[in-house]
Amino acid sequence: MKKFFMLSNEEIKRSFKLYLSILTMLVIVELTSVVYQVLHYQSKLEDLMKKERLTEMEAVDQLNGPLTFGDATNYFKYMIAIGIMFTILYAFQIWYRDWYGESKYIYRLLMLPGKRITILLSKLTTVLVFVCGFMGIQWITILLSRRLYEWLLPEHLQAASKIIGESAALNMLYTFNVIDTFVILALALFVITMVFLFVLTERSYQKGKALLTIAKDVALLIVPFIALRYLFDLTSILVPNQQVFVYLSFILIYFVYISWKCVRLLNHKVSI
């Protein structure tokens, strides 16, 4: 346990400045985008009133109604996409940086006493901590954005809406719901573990064999999913809720498989 906390702390310290810089940039862009959307809407409203000699409410109707909070936060979906991309890239980078450079940090890690699974868990924990931090900052940002929206825009020009338009996936991020948060973290854990498996496979075999092994592992995920979908569409043996249970069971089994394989590769294939 001491080794786990030591390695996790070291991993977080090594990446904290980069993480904080990217997170700060995303927050600044998101808040700035809300200010821009509100001011741009007001500018279009004033121009329309002057050019067409309309009343304010007539101009609002011409612009398809008041500015919704969903419209004001329209750029957030791009920032979230950037955050997801950064997380996936970081999951690759947290391993590959240890193999490069003069010191070859990975050799020091592999020679540490104790089980190698601790190395895997510390890196996985670090990425998940950053995911949790990103989600927490996004929650704070959306609350600040709401205040900005209400402060900058007169009340009669505001309109209630979902946070990010009609995107169910993005709105799930901002529900502050424990179940939704758990689902997001579970999905993040699955994707990060897949990335770790790809890295460890590439580091364990020659390029040709590594690519074939990765392709086989991806096929083990995709092919059964397609087969199940075809079976459920072709027959009516299960109701929708039961189908969801089957899908989730398969994902859980696959997650156990890739986790086991990551540990196996780290213990028996990756060497110094």
C-alpha positions as a Markdown table, in Angstrom:
| # | Residue | x | y | z |
|---|---|---|---|---|
| 1 | Met | 0.0 | 0.0 | 0.0 |
| 2 | Lys | 2.9 | 2.4 | 0.8 |
| 3 | Lys | 4.4 | 1.7 | -2.6 |
| 4 | Phe | 1.0 | 2.4 | -4.3 |
| 5 | Phe | 0.6 | 5.8 | -2.5 |
| 6 | Met | 4.2 | 6.7 | -3.3 |
| 7 | Leu | 3.9 | 5.9 | -7.0 |
| 8 | Ser | 0.5 | 7.6 | -7.3 |
| 9 | Asn | 1.8 | 10.8 | -5.6 |
| 10 | Glu | 4.8 | 10.8 | -7.9 |
| 11 | Glu | 2.7 | 10.3 | -11.0 |
| 12 | Ile | 0.4 | 13.2 | -10.0 |
| 13 | Lys | 3.3 | 15.5 | -9.3 |
| 14 | Arg | 4.9 | 14.8 | -12.7 |
| 15 | Ser | 1.8 | 15.8 | -14.6 |
| 16 | Phe | 0.1 | 18.3 | -12.4 |
| 17 | Lys | 1.5 | 21.5 | -14.0 |
| 18 | Leu | 0.4 | 20.3 | -17.5 |
| 19 | Tyr | -3.0 | 19.2 | -16.3 |
| 20 | Leu | -3.6 | 22.5 | -14.4 |
| 21 | Ser | -2.5 | 24.5 | -17.5 |
| 22 | Ile | -4.9 | 22.7 | -19.8 |
| 23 | Leu | -7.8 | 22.8 | -17.3 |
| 24 | Thr | -7.3 | 26.5 | -16.8 |
| 25 | Met | -7.3 | 27.1 | -20.5 |
| 26 | Leu | -10.5 | 25.1 | -21.0 |
| 27 | Val | -12.3 | 27.0 | -18.2 |
| 28 | Ile | -11.2 | 30.4 | -19.5 |
| 29 | Val | -12.4 | 29.5 | -23.0 |
| 30 | Glu | -15.7 | 28.2 | -21.7 |
| 31 | Leu | -16.5 | 31.3 | -19.6 |
| 32 | Thr | -15.3 | 33.6 | -22.4 |
| 33 | Ser | -17.6 | 31.7 | -24.9 |
| 34 | Val | -20.6 | 32.4 | -22.6 |
| 35 | Val | -19.8 | 36.2 | -22.6 |
| 36 | Tyr | -19.3 | 36.2 | -26.3 |
| 37 | Gln | -22.6 | 34.4 | -27.0 |
| 38 | Val | -24.6 | 36.8 | -24.8 |
| 39 | Leu | -23.0 | 39.9 | -26.2 |
| 40 | His | -23.3 | 38.6 | -29.8 |
| 41 | Tyr | -27.0 | 38.0 | -29.3 |
| 42 | Gln | -27.5 | 41.5 | -27.8 |
| 43 | Ser | -25.6 | 43.0 | -30.7 |
| 44 | Lys | -27.7 | 41.2 | -33.3 |
| 45 | Leu | -30.8 | 42.2 | -31.4 |
| 46 | Glu | -29.8 | 45.9 | -31.5 |
| 47 | Asp | -28.8 | 45.8 | -35.1 |
| 48 | Leu | -32.1 | 44.3 | -36.1 |
| 49 | Met | -34.0 | 46.9 | -34.2 |
| 50 | Lys | -32.2 | 49.7 | -35.9 |
| 51 | Lys | -32.2 | 48.4 | -39.4 |
| 52 | Glu | -35.8 | 47.0 | -39.4 |
| 53 | Arg | -37.2 | 49.6 | -37.0 |
| 54 | Leu | -38.6 | 46.9 | -34.8 |
| 55 | Thr | -39.6 | 46.8 | -31.2 |
| 56 | Glu | -37.4 | 44.7 | -28.9 |
| 57 | Met | -39.9 | 41.8 | -28.7 |
| 58 | Glu | -40.4 | 41.9 | -32.5 |
| 59 | Ala | -36.7 | 41.6 | -32.9 |
| 60 | Val | -36.5 | 38.8 | -30.4 |
| 61 | Asp | -39.2 | 36.9 | -32.5 |
| 62 | Gln | -37.1 | 37.5 | -35.6 |
| 63 | Leu | -34.1 | 35.8 | -33.8 |
| 64 | Asn | -36.2 | 32.7 | -33.0 |
| 65 | Gly | -36.9 | 33.8 | -29.4 |
| 66 | Pro | -34.8 | 34.6 | -26.3 |
| 67 | Leu | -31.3 | 33.3 | -25.9 |
| 68 | Thr | -31.4 | 30.0 | -24.1 |
| 69 | Phe | -28.8 | 28.9 | -21.6 |
| 70 | Gly | -28.2 | 26.0 | -24.0 |
| 71 | Asp | -27.3 | 28.4 | -26.8 |
| 72 | Ala | -25.1 | 30.4 | -24.4 |
| 73 | Thr | -23.1 | 27.3 | -23.5 |
| 74 | Asn | -23.0 | 25.9 | -27.1 |
| 75 | Tyr | -19.2 | 25.9 | -27.2 |
| 76 | Phe | -18.9 | 23.7 | -24.1 |
| 77 | Lys | -19.3 | 20.5 | -26.1 |
| 78 | Tyr | -16.1 | 21.3 | -28.0 |
| 79 | Met | -14.2 | 21.9 | -24.7 |
| 80 | Ile | -15.5 | 18.6 | -23.3 |
| 81 | Ala | -14.4 | 16.8 | -26.4 |
| 82 | Ile | -10.9 | 18.4 | -26.0 |
| 83 | Gly | -10.9 | 17.2 | -22.4 |
| 84 | Ile | -11.8 | 13.7 | -23.4 |
| 85 | Met | -9.1 | 13.7 | -26.1 |
| 86 | Phe | -6.6 | 15.0 | -23.6 |
| 87 | Thr | -7.5 | 12.2 | -21.1 |
| 88 | Ile | -7.0 | 9.5 | -23.7 |
| 89 | Leu | -3.7 | 11.0 | -24.9 |
| 90 | Tyr | -2.6 | 11.3 | -21.3 |
| 91 | Ala | -3.4 | 7.6 | -20.7 |
| 92 | Phe | -0.9 | 6.8 | -23.5 |
| 93 | Gln | 1.6 | 9.4 | -22.4 |
| 94 | Ile | 1.7 | 8.3 | -18.8 |
| 95 | Trp | 3.3 | 5.0 | -20.0 |
| 96 | Tyr | 5.3 | 6.0 | -23.0 |
| 97 | Arg | 7.1 | 8.9 | -21.3 |
| 98 | Asp | 8.7 | 6.3 | -18.9 |
| 99 | Trp | 10.3 | 4.5 | -21.8 |
| 100 | Tyr | 11.9 | 7.6 | -23.4 |
| 101 | Gly | 14.5 | 10.0 | -22.1 |
| 102 | Glu | 18.0 | 9.5 | -20.8 |
| 103 | Ser | 17.0 | 7.9 | -17.4 |
| 104 | Lys | 14.5 | 5.3 | -18.8 |
| 105 | Tyr | 12.2 | 5.8 | -15.8 |
| 106 | Ile | 10.3 | 2.6 | -16.5 |
| 107 | Tyr | 13.4 | 0.5 | -15.6 |
| 108 | Arg | 13.5 | 2.0 | -12.1 |
| 109 | Leu | 9.8 | 1.2 | -11.7 |
| 110 | Leu | 10.1 | -2.4 | -12.9 |
| 111 | Met | 13.1 | -3.0 | -10.5 |
| 112 | Leu | 11.2 | -1.7 | -7.5 |
| 113 | Pro | 10.5 | -4.4 | -4.9 |
| 114 | Gly | 6.9 | -5.6 | -4.7 |
| 115 | Lys | 4.2 | -6.6 | -7.2 |
| 116 | Arg | 4.2 | -4.8 | -10.5 |
| 117 | Ile | 0.4 | -4.5 | -10.4 |
| 118 | Thr | 1.0 | -1.5 | -8.1 |
| 119 | Ile | 2.6 | 0.3 | -11.1 |
| 120 | Leu | -0.5 | -0.3 | -13.1 |
| 121 | Leu | -2.9 | 0.7 | -10.3 |
| 122 | Ser | -1.0 | 3.9 | -9.6 |
| 123 | Lys | -1.1 | 5.1 | -13.2 |
| 124 | Leu | -4.8 | 4.1 | -13.4 |
| 125 | Thr | -5.6 | 6.0 | -10.2 |
| 126 | Thr | -3.7 | 9.1 | -11.5 |
| 127 | Val | -5.7 | 9.3 | -14.7 |
| 128 | Leu | -9.0 | 8.7 | -12.8 |
| 129 | Val | -8.1 | 11.5 | -10.3 |
| 130 | Phe | -7.6 | 13.8 | -13.3 |
| 131 | Val | -10.9 | 12.7 | -14.7 |
| 132 | Cys | -12.7 | 13.4 | -11.4 |
| 133 | Gly | -10.9 | 16.8 | -11.2 |
| 134 | Phe | -12.1 | 17.6 | -14.8 |
| 135 | Met | -15.7 | 16.7 | -13.9 |
| 136 | Gly | -15.6 | 18.8 | -10.7 |
| 137 | Ile | -14.2 | 21.8 | -12.5 |
| 138 | Gln | -16.8 | 21.4 | -15.2 |
| 139 | Trp | -19.6 | 21.5 | -12.5 |
| 140 | Ile | -18.2 | 24.7 | -11.0 |
| 141 | Thr | -17.8 | 26.2 | -14.5 |
| 142 | Ile | -21.4 | 25.5 | -15.4 |
| 143 | Leu | -22.6 | 27.2 | -12.2 |
| 144 | Leu | -20.4 | 30.2 | -12.9 |
| 145 | Ser | -21.6 | 30.3 | -16.5 |
| 146 | Arg | -25.2 | 30.4 | -15.3 |
| 147 | Arg | -24.4 | 33.4 | -13.1 |
| 148 | Leu | -22.7 | 35.1 | -16.0 |
| 149 | Tyr | -25.7 | 34.4 | -18.3 |
| 150 | Glu | -28.2 | 35.8 | -15.8 |
| 151 | Trp | -26.0 | 38.8 | -15.0 |
| 152 | Leu | -25.2 | 39.9 | -18.6 |
| 153 | Leu | -28.6 | 39.2 | -20.2 |
| 154 | Pro | -31.8 | 41.0 | -19.1 |
| 155 | Glu | -34.3 | 38.6 | -17.6 |
| 156 | His | -36.9 | 39.0 | -20.3 |
| 157 | Leu | -34.3 | 37.9 | -22.9 |
| 158 | Gln | -33.5 | 34.7 | -21.0 |
| 159 | Ala | -35.1 | 31.3 | -21.6 |
| 160 | Ala | -35.0 | 28.1 | -19.7 |
| 161 | Ser | -33.4 | 25.2 | -21.5 |
| 162 | Lys | -31.2 | 22.1 | -21.0 |
| 163 | Ile | -27.6 | 23.0 | -20.1 |
| 164 | Ile | -26.1 | 21.8 | -23.4 |
| 165 | Gly | -28.9 | 22.1 | -25.9 |
| 166 | Glu | -30.5 | 18.7 | -26.5 |
| 167 | Ser | -27.5 | 16.5 | -26.1 |
| 168 | Ala | -28.4 | 13.9 | -23.6 |
| 169 | Ala | -24.8 | 12.6 | -23.2 |
| 170 | Leu | -23.5 | 16.1 | -22.4 |
| 171 | Asn | -26.4 | 17.0 | -20.1 |
| 172 | Met | -25.7 | 13.8 | -18.2 |
| 173 | Leu | -22.3 | 15.3 | -17.3 |
| 174 | Tyr | -23.9 | 18.2 | -15.6 |
| 175 | Thr | -26.8 | 16.5 | -13.7 |
| 176 | Phe | -25.0 | 16.3 | -10.4 |
| 177 | Asn | -26.6 | 12.9 | -10.2 |
| 178 | Val | -24.6 | 10.2 | -8.4 |
| 179 | Ile | -25.7 | 7.4 | -10.8 |
| 180 | Asp | -24.8 | 9.5 | -13.9 |
| 181 | Thr | -21.4 | 10.3 | -12.3 |
| 182 | Phe | -20.8 | 6.6 | -11.6 |
| 183 | Val | -21.6 | 5.7 | -15.2 |
| 184 | Ile | -19.2 | 8.3 | -16.5 |
| 185 | Leu | -16.4 | 7.2 | -14.2 |
| 186 | Ala | -17.1 | 3.5 | -15.1 |
| 187 | Leu | -16.9 | 4.4 | -18.8 |
| 188 | Ala | -13.7 | 6.3 | -18.2 |
| 189 | Leu | -12.2 | 3.4 | -16.3 |
| 190 | Phe | -13.0 | 1.0 | -19.2 |
| 191 | Val | -11.5 | 3.3 | -21.9 |
| 192 | Ile | -8.4 | 4.0 | -19.8 |
| 193 | Thr | -7.8 | 0.3 | -19.2 |
| 194 | Met | -8.2 | -0.4 | -22.9 |
| 195 | Val | -5.5 | 2.2 | -23.7 |
| 196 | Phe | -3.2 | 0.7 | -21.1 |
| 197 | Leu | -3.8 | -2.7 | -22.7 |
| 198 | Phe | -2.8 | -1.3 | -26.1 |
| 199 | Val | 0.4 | 0.3 | -24.7 |
| 200 | Leu | 1.5 | -2.8 | -22.8 |
| 201 | Thr | 0.8 | -5.0 | -25.8 |
| 202 | Glu | 2.8 | -2.8 | -28.1 |
| 203 | Arg | 5.7 | -2.8 | -25.5 |
| 204 | Ser | 5.5 | -6.6 | -25.1 |
| 205 | Tyr | 5.6 | -7.8 | -28.7 |
| 206 | Gln | 7.2 | -7.0 | -32.0 |
| 207 | Lys | 5.2 | -4.5 | -34.1 |
| 208 | Gly | 3.5 | -7.1 | -36.4 |
| 209 | Lys | 2.5 | -9.4 | -33.6 |
| 210 | Ala | 1.5 | -6.4 | -31.4 |
| 211 | Leu | -0.9 | -5.1 | -34.1 |
| 212 | Leu | -2.5 | -8.5 | -34.6 |
| 213 | Thr | -2.9 | -9.0 | -30.9 |
| 214 | Ile | -4.5 | -5.5 | -30.5 |
| 215 | Ala | -6.8 | -6.2 | -33.5 |
| 216 | Lys | -7.8 | -9.5 | -31.9 |
| 217 | Asp | -8.7 | -7.8 | -28.6 |
| 218 | Val | -10.7 | -5.1 | -30.4 |
| 219 | Ala | -12.5 | -7.8 | -32.3 |
| 220 | Leu | -13.4 | -9.6 | -29.1 |
| 221 | Leu | -15.2 | -6.4 | -28.1 |
| 222 | Ile | -16.9 | -5.4 | -31.4 |
| 223 | Val | -17.9 | -8.8 | -32.9 |
| 224 | Pro | -19.9 | -10.1 | -29.9 |
| 225 | Phe | -21.6 | -6.7 | -29.6 |
| 226 | Ile | -22.7 | -6.8 | -33.3 |
| 227 | Ala | -23.8 | -10.4 | -32.9 |
| 228 | Leu | -25.9 | -9.6 | -29.9 |
| 229 | Arg | -27.4 | -6.5 | -31.6 |
| 230 | Tyr | -28.3 | -8.7 | -34.6 |
| 231 | Leu | -29.8 | -11.4 | -32.5 |
| 232 | Phe | -31.9 | -8.9 | -30.5 |
| 233 | Asp | -33.1 | -7.2 | -33.6 |
| 234 | Leu | -33.9 | -10.5 | -35.3 |
| 235 | Thr | -35.8 | -12.0 | -32.4 |
| 236 | Ser | -37.9 | -10.9 | -29.4 |
| 237 | Ile | -36.5 | -13.2 | -26.8 |
| 238 | Leu | -35.6 | -10.4 | -24.4 |
| 239 | Val | -37.3 | -7.1 | -23.5 |
| 240 | Pro | -35.2 | -3.9 | -23.7 |
| 241 | Asn | -34.3 | -3.9 | -20.0 |
| 242 | Gln | -33.0 | -7.5 | -20.3 |
| 243 | Gln | -31.0 | -6.6 | -23.4 |
| 244 | Val | -29.3 | -3.8 | -21.5 |
| 245 | Phe | -28.5 | -6.3 | -18.7 |
| 246 | Val | -26.9 | -8.6 | -21.3 |
| 247 | Tyr | -24.8 | -5.8 | -22.8 |
| 248 | Leu | -23.6 | -4.6 | -19.4 |
| 249 | Ser | -22.8 | -8.2 | -18.4 |
| 250 | Phe | -20.7 | -8.6 | -21.5 |
| 251 | Ile | -18.9 | -5.3 | -20.9 |
| 252 | Leu | -18.1 | -6.4 | -17.3 |
| 253 | Ile | -16.7 | -9.7 | -18.5 |
| 254 | Tyr | -14.6 | -8.0 | -21.2 |
| 255 | Phe | -13.3 | -5.5 | -18.6 |
| 256 | Val | -12.2 | -8.3 | -16.3 |
| 257 | Tyr | -10.5 | -9.9 | -19.3 |
| 258 | Ile | -8.5 | -6.8 | -20.4 |
| 259 | Ser | -7.6 | -6.0 | -16.7 |
| 260 | Trp | -6.3 | -9.6 | -16.3 |
| 261 | Lys | -4.4 | -9.3 | -19.5 |
| 262 | Cys | -2.8 | -5.9 | -18.5 |
| 263 | Val | -1.5 | -7.5 | -15.3 |
| 264 | Arg | -0.3 | -10.6 | -17.1 |
| 265 | Leu | 1.6 | -8.5 | -19.7 |
| 266 | Leu | 3.2 | -6.3 | -17.1 |
| 267 | Asn | 4.3 | -9.3 | -15.0 |
| 268 | His | 5.5 | -11.7 | -17.6 |
| 269 | Lys | 6.1 | -9.9 | -20.9 |
| 270 | Val | 7.3 | -6.3 | -20.2 |
| 271 | Ser | 10.9 | -6.7 | -19.1 |
| 272 | Ile | 13.9 | -4.5 | -18.3 |
